[in-house]
């Protein structure tokens, strides 16, 4: 089945593809909208669910060359290669100060 994207969706998919191709290691974080993921996969990118820099669920898109390099490195040096095909970990490493600050700011501005 062929999917038809809106001009805005097409532009977003092209920007994401450019981010992946111009990324330092052949990958980039991408939006998790279904149309974005399907569009990138249709363009030949590998899209995997992963975690972002803060450990929160995120989507990463890779070039085929980047995934091939990761597989080859993991096969050659299994003691230091970190696979992208692993279960996600959800853990909190302490109190959520950002949420507390935002809640306080919201309470302080409720009367305005």
N, C-alpha and C positions, 0 to 999 in steps of 0.2 A: 504494500500500500504506500502510495506517495503522499507525503505530508506537504501541505502548502503553508508557508510561514508568512506572517505579516511583514511589511517592510521593516518595522521596528525590531521584530524577532530576528529577521535575517541579519540586520546590522549588528545586533547583540551577539549572535553566533559568530559572525565574522570577526568582531572585536575580541571575543574569547579565543578564537582560533589563533589570532595574531598574538595574543598574550602568551599562549602555549608555545608557539613557534619562536617567539622572541625571548622566552624565559631562559634563564641561565642554564638550567639543567633539563630543558625540554618538557616542563610541566608548569601548570598554573592552577590556582584555585578558581573554580567556576561556580556560577549560580546553580542552584539545585532544581530549577524549574524543569519539568519534564521535557518541554520542547527544546530547551537548551541542551540537555543531555542527549536527547535523540538526534538533534542537529549535529552535534560534535561527533557522535558515533558514526553518523551517516557520512561525515567528512573524513572518516578514517582515524580519528583520535580514539585513544583508550580512556574511558572515564571510569574512575573507581571511587567508591565511598571511602573516606579517610577521616582524619581529624585535622583541624587547623592548628595554628601555633599555640592556641590556648587549650588544646585537647577537646574542643567541641566538634561535633560531627560536621563534616564538610565534604565537598566533592572536588576531586582533582582530575584534570585532564592531562594526558601524556601524549607525546608523539610516539609513534611506533619505535623509532630509534632509541628514545629514552627508555622505554620498557625493555627493549632488547638488551641495552647496556646494563640495566638493573639486573636482569636475569643472568647475564653472563658474569657480572661481578659477584652475584650471590653464589653461583656455581663455582667460581674460581676462589673466592675468599669468604666462605660461609661464616667465619668467626667475626667479621666486622660488617658484613652487608646486612642491611635491615630491609626486610621484604615489605612491599606495599600490600601484600595479600595476607593480612593478619586480622584477628578480631579487634574491634574497637574497645578501648578501656574507658569507662566512665568513673571518674573518681574526683572527689573534691579534696583539695590540699589545704584546707583551712577556711576561715570565715570569708564570706563574700562581701568584701568592703565596698565594692562598687555598687552593689545592690543597696547596701545600707545608706550610702551617700545619696543615691538617687531617690530613695524613699524619704530621706530627711528633706531633700530639696523640694520634693513634691508636697510634703506636709507644710513646709514654710510658704509655699506659693499658692496654697489652696484658697486663701481668702482674697486673692487679687482679682 
